[in-house]
Amino acid sequence: MHAFFHIRPAQRPSIWRKRAPVARRLMQMTVDTGSLVLLRQTVMQICGDALNFMRIEACEHGARIKVWLCVAENLVARIMEAVMRRLPAAQFGRCRPHPAAGSAA
């Protein structure tokens, strides 16, 4: 038998096959207004396309910003570690499962 002979055909990922649902977490944190750009850069470096959304709301008359991130569950620890290193004044709030969009039906 030839060394490169395979009994099964190569398995290629199908673009039509549904992917397994990714567990998402909704992270809440509060940062200084001047740190918002650094926070955004940090999150985008770590998450890239895995960031589902980022919601921003001014609080304390614009001195601080509340930020909600919806990210894949496996990235939460990496985001928290990077934010704690780069923005020591950041305050972390709740980190809870994000309700699935299709579960309301």
N, C-alpha and C positions, 0 to 999 in steps of 0.2 A: 504494500500500500504506500502511496506517495506521502511524503511528510506533510504536505499542505492540503491533504484531502480531508474534508469535513463532511460529516454525515448530515448535520443540520445546517440550514441556511443561516446567514448572518442575521441577527436580530437588530433591526433598526427601530428607533422610536417613531411611532406613527404620529403624524400631525393631527389625525382624526380621533385618536384615542384620548379620552378624557383623563386629565391629570388628577392625581390624588389631591384632595383639598388640603390646603396649607393652614395650619393653626395660626391665627393672628392674635396679637396682643395689642391692647390700647394702653399706651404709656402716657402718663401726665407728668409734666415738670414745669418749673418756674425758673426763669433766668432773667438777668438784667437786660435792659433794652439794647445796650451796646454789645452784648454777647450773642445776639440772635444770629448774625451772619456766621460766626464761628460755629455755633450749634448746627446750623443748616449744613455747612460744609462738612462737619464731622459726621453727621447722620448720612449725608449723601455718599461720602467716601466708604462708609461701612455697608450701607444698604443697597445703594444703587437703585435698580428696578424693583427690589424687594420692598421698598417703602410704598405702602398703599396710599396713605395721605398724611399730610401735616396740617393741623389746624392751629392758628395763632390768634390769641386774644390779649389785648392790652388790659392791664390791671394796675391798681395803685396809681392812678392818674398818669399812666404811661411810663412809670419808672421801672416796672417789671412786666414781663410777658409770660402768659401761660401758654404752654405748647402741648398739644396732643399729637402723638405719633402712633400710627397703625402700622405695625411691622410684623414680620414672621417671628414666631415664637423662639426660634433658635438664634435670633439676632439680639434679643433683649439684653442678655448679659454683656455682649460685646459693646452695645451702645452705651449701657450704663457705665461700664469701665472707661470707655473713651471720654464720655462727657465728664465724669468725675475727675479725670486727669487734666483735661483741657479747660474745664470750667468749674473750679472748686466751689464757687458760690451758687451753683445750680442746686435747686431743691427738687427732689423726686417725690411725686405723689403716687397715686394708685397705678397699678399695672394689672389690668384685668383682661380676661378673654374678650375679644371683640365679637359681638353677636353676628352670626352669618347673615349675609344679605338675603339669602333665599329662605331663611327659616320663618319669615313672617307669613308665608303662604300656607 
